[in-house]
Amino acid sequence: MAQQPWHGPRSILITGASSGIGAALAHAYAAPGVTLFLGGRDGGRLETVAKACRDAGADVQARTVDVVDAEAMRGWLEEADGQAPLDLVVANAGTSAGSGGRGESEAQARRIFAVNVDGAMNTVLPLLPAMTARGRGQIALVSSLAGFRGFPGAPAYCASKAALRVWGEGLRGLLAPQGIGVSVVCPGFVRTPMSDGNPYPMPMLMEAERAAAIIVAGLARNRGRIAFPWPLTWLVQAIAALPVGLTDRAMGRLPKKPAAAE
């Protein structure tokens, strides 16, 4: 059977591409005629993903880089955009830890914000002048359903994802007149190395491949918010809409994600 022609974005950059949702998105977009720029901190895992994407026909360039390093990110982004002007940038790199056990330390909270918020800005801001000049482009910011309400089990993680969500929503309206689309991705529980350490039930847990398929479909329609699964989305939004006096006690009884090792 002849392979169907690819009609999606042809030059794509993804951070946090060595595992989880980032790796699944790389696999989903890999096709002949597509150039993938994949970034991650684990060079070995990143190269494994890159090889699989090359086998699928994509031109792949992998870069071991930490999104917290603003200058390294700027250099990589400008180099990638110079080689193949980027159609889609996915700011996916993130980290998580909770307050279980020893509580949440200052170092943990600052590291989570540095990766999840500063890392996303380091991925997006250097590219805006070029995208604006071209009058086209698309940005995806991977937030979380946890960004709709602060949970005592992971305060900094929830707050960082909330910041990312609101920033993306604002950017969407700001950049639309310049021809740049912005989508905020808010997944529920997805099976990834980051969620594997959660010692509590994860309702509606989804495989990363299914999550990637939902994200790809939502980005193809330029949806402003790609939140899933929908029953959990409605539940979280309902909790967020309730007065805190009604929800504080229940929130306090929820299990806590383990704190990061120091």
C-alpha positions as CSV (number, residue, x, y, z in Angstrom):
1,M,0.0,0.0,0.0
2,A,1.4,3.4,-1.0
3,Q,2.2,5.7,1.9
4,Q,-0.1,8.7,2.3
5,P,1.5,12.1,1.7
6,W,2.3,14.0,4.9
7,H,0.2,17.2,5.3
8,G,1.4,18.4,8.7
9,P,4.2,20.6,9.9
10,R,7.5,19.8,8.2
11,S,10.1,21.4,10.6
12,I,9.4,20.6,14.2
13,L,11.4,21.1,17.4
14,I,10.5,19.2,20.6
15,T,12.1,19.6,24.0
16,G,12.0,16.8,26.6
17,A,12.0,14.3,23.6
18,S,14.0,11.5,25.2
19,S,11.0,9.9,26.9
20,G,7.3,10.2,27.8
21,I,5.1,12.5,25.8
22,G,8.0,14.2,24.0
23,A,9.3,10.9,22.7
24,A,5.8,9.8,21.7
25,L,5.2,13.1,19.8
26,A,8.5,12.6,18.0
27,H,7.4,9.2,16.9
28,A,4.0,10.5,15.9
29,Y,5.5,13.3,13.7
30,A,8.3,11.2,12.1
31,A,7.7,10.8,8.4
32,P,9.5,11.3,5.1
33,G,9.9,14.9,4.3
34,V,9.8,15.9,8.0
35,T,12.8,17.5,9.9
36,L,12.8,16.8,13.6
37,F,15.0,18.7,16.1
38,L,14.9,16.8,19.3
39,G,16.3,18.0,22.6
40,G,16.8,16.3,25.9
41,R,19.2,15.8,28.8
42,D,19.7,12.1,28.5
43,G,21.8,11.6,25.4
44,G,21.5,7.8,25.2
45,R,17.7,7.8,25.4
46,L,17.5,10.7,23.1
47,E,19.5,8.9,20.4
48,T,17.3,5.9,20.7
49,V,14.3,8.0,19.9
50,A,16.1,9.8,17.1
51,K,17.1,6.5,15.5
52,A,13.5,5.2,15.5
53,C,12.3,8.5,13.9
54,R,15.0,8.2,11.3
55,D,13.9,4.7,10.6
56,A,10.4,6.1,10.0
57,G,11.9,8.4,7.3
58,A,12.4,11.7,9.1
59,D,15.5,13.8,9.0
60,V,16.4,14.0,12.7
61,Q,18.9,16.1,14.6
62,A,19.3,15.4,18.3
63,R,20.8,17.8,20.8
64,T,21.7,17.0,24.4
65,V,20.7,20.3,26.1
66,D,19.2,21.5,29.4
67,V,16.3,23.9,28.9
68,V,17.4,25.9,31.9
69,D,20.5,26.9,30.1
70,A,19.2,30.0,28.3
71,E,22.3,30.6,26.1
72,A,22.6,27.0,25.1
73,M,18.9,26.9,24.2
74,R,19.2,30.2,22.2
75,G,22.1,28.8,20.2
76,W,20.4,25.6,19.4
77,L,17.1,27.2,18.5
78,E,18.7,29.7,16.2
79,E,20.8,27.0,14.5
80,A,17.7,24.8,14.0
81,D,15.6,27.6,12.6
82,G,18.4,28.6,10.3
83,Q,18.6,25.1,8.9
84,A,14.9,24.6,8.4
85,P,12.5,27.4,9.5
86,L,10.4,25.9,12.3
87,D,6.7,25.3,11.7
88,L,6.1,23.9,15.1
89,V,7.8,24.2,18.5
90,V,6.7,22.0,21.4
91,A,7.9,23.2,24.8
92,N,7.5,19.8,26.5
93,A,10.4,19.5,28.9
94,G,9.3,19.4,32.5
95,T,10.0,18.0,35.9
96,S,7.9,17.0,38.9
97,A,8.2,16.3,42.6
98,G,5.9,16.5,45.5
99,S,5.6,17.2,49.2
100,G,5.4,13.7,50.5
101,G,7.9,12.6,53.1
102,R,10.0,15.6,53.9
103,G,7.7,18.3,52.5
104,E,8.7,20.7,49.7
105,S,12.1,22.3,50.0
106,E,13.2,25.6,48.6
107,A,15.6,24.0,46.2
108,Q,12.9,21.6,44.9
109,A,10.4,24.4,44.3
110,R,13.0,26.6,42.5
111,R,14.2,23.7,40.3
112,I,10.6,22.9,39.3
113,F,9.9,26.5,38.3
114,A,13.3,26.8,36.5
115,V,12.6,23.8,34.3
116,N,8.9,24.1,33.8
117,V,8.5,27.9,33.4
118,D,12.0,29.3,32.6
119,G,12.7,26.3,30.4
120,A,9.5,26.9,28.4
121,M,10.3,30.6,28.0
122,N,13.9,29.7,26.9
123,T,12.3,27.5,24.2
124,V,9.7,30.0,22.9
125,L,11.0,33.5,23.3
126,P,14.2,33.3,21.1
127,L,12.0,32.1,18.2
128,L,9.3,34.8,18.2
129,P,11.2,37.4,16.2
130,A,11.8,34.9,13.3
131,M,8.3,33.5,13.4
132,T,6.8,37.0,13.5
133,A,9.0,38.1,10.5
134,R,7.7,35.1,8.5
135,G,4.1,35.6,9.6
136,R,3.6,32.0,10.5
137,G,4.4,29.3,13.0
138,Q,2.9,27.3,15.8
139,I,3.8,26.9,19.5
140,A,2.6,24.2,21.9
141,L,3.2,24.6,25.6
142,V,2.8,21.3,27.6
143,S,1.0,22.3,30.9
144,S,-1.1,19.9,32.9
145,L,-4.6,19.4,34.4
146,A,-2.7,20.0,37.7
147,G,-2.4,23.6,36.5
148,F,-6.1,24.3,37.3
149,R,-5.9,24.0,41.0
150,G,-3.1,23.9,43.6
151,F,-2.8,20.5,45.2
152,P,-1.0,20.2,48.6
153,G,0.7,17.1,47.3
154,A,2.7,19.0,44.6
155,P,2.5,22.8,45.2
156,A,5.3,24.0,43.0
157,Y,4.5,21.6,40.2
158,C,0.8,22.8,40.1
159,A,1.9,26.4,40.3
160,S,4.5,26.1,37.5
161,K,1.9,24.4,35.2
162,A,-0.6,27.0,36.0
163,A,1.8,29.8,35.1
164,L,2.6,28.0,31.8
165,R,-1.1,27.6,31.0
166,V,-2.0,31.2,31.7
167,W,1.1,32.5,29.8
168,G,0.1,30.4,26.8
169,E,-3.5,31.6,26.8
170,G,-2.2,35.2,26.8
171,L,0.3,34.5,24.1
172,R,-2.4,33.0,21.9
173,G,-4.3,36.2,21.7
174,L,-1.1,38.3,21.4
175,L,0.5,36.4,18.6
176,A,-2.6,35.4,16.5
177,P,-2.5,38.7,14.5
178,Q,1.1,37.8,13.6
179,G,0.0,34.5,12.1
180,I,1.4,32.4,15.0
181,G,-0.8,29.8,16.7
182,V,-0.4,29.0,20.4
183,S,-1.9,25.9,22.0
184,V,-1.8,24.9,25.7
185,V,-1.7,21.2,26.3
186,C,-3.2,20.0,29.6
187,P,-2.9,16.2,30.0
188,G,-4.2,14.2,32.9
189,F,-2.3,11.1,34.1
190,V,0.0,9.8,31.3
191,R,2.3,6.8,31.7
192,T,5.8,8.3,31.6
193,P,9.0,7.9,33.7
194,M,7.8,11.0,35.6
195,S,4.6,9.4,36.7
196,D,6.0,5.9,37.3
197,G,7.0,7.0,40.8
198,N,3.5,8.0,41.9
199,P,2.6,5.8,44.8
200,Y,-1.2,6.4,44.4
201,P,-4.0,5.5,42.0
202,M,-3.9,7.6,38.8
203,P,-7.5,7.6,37.4
204,M,-7.9,7.3,33.6
205,L,-4.1,6.7,33.2
206,M,-3.3,7.0,29.5
207,E,-0.4,5.6,27.4
208,A,2.0,8.3,26.0
209,E,1.2,7.2,22.5
210,R,-2.5,7.9,22.9
211,A,-1.8,11.2,24.5
212,A,0.5,12.1,21.6
213,A,-2.3,11.2,19.1
214,I,-4.7,13.6,20.9
215,I,-2.1,16.4,20.9
216,V,-1.3,16.0,17.2
217,A,-5.0,16.1,16.3
218,G,-5.6,19.2,18.5
219,L,-2.6,21.0,17.1
220,A,-3.7,20.2,13.5
221,R,-6.9,22.1,14.4
222,N,-5.1,24.9,16.1
223,R,-7.0,24.4,19.3
224,G,-6.2,26.9,22.0
225,R,-6.5,24.3,24.8
226,I,-5.9,20.6,24.4
227,A,-7.1,19.1,27.7
228,F,-7.7,15.4,28.2
229,P,-9.2,13.0,29.2
230,W,-12.5,15.0,29.2
231,P,-14.1,13.4,32.4
232,L,-11.0,14.3,34.4
233,T,-10.8,17.7,32.8
234,W,-14.4,18.5,33.9
235,L,-13.7,17.2,37.4
236,V,-10.6,19.3,37.9
237,Q,-12.3,22.4,36.5
238,A,-15.3,21.9,38.8
239,I,-13.0,21.6,41.8
240,A,-11.2,24.7,40.8
241,A,-14.5,26.6,40.5
242,L,-15.6,25.7,44.1
243,P,-14.8,28.0,47.0
244,V,-11.6,27.0,48.7
245,G,-13.4,26.7,52.0
246,L,-15.3,23.8,50.6
247,T,-12.3,22.0,49.1
248,D,-9.4,22.6,51.5
249,R,-10.2,19.7,53.8
250,A,-10.6,17.3,50.9
251,M,-7.4,18.5,49.2
252,G,-5.5,17.9,52.5
253,R,-6.5,14.3,52.5
254,L,-5.2,13.5,49.0
255,P,-2.0,11.4,48.7
256,K,1.2,13.3,48.2
257,K,3.8,12.7,45.4
258,P,7.2,11.9,46.9
259,A,9.5,14.9,47.4
260,A,12.7,14.9,45.3
261,A,15.9,13.4,46.7
262,E,18.5,15.9,47.7
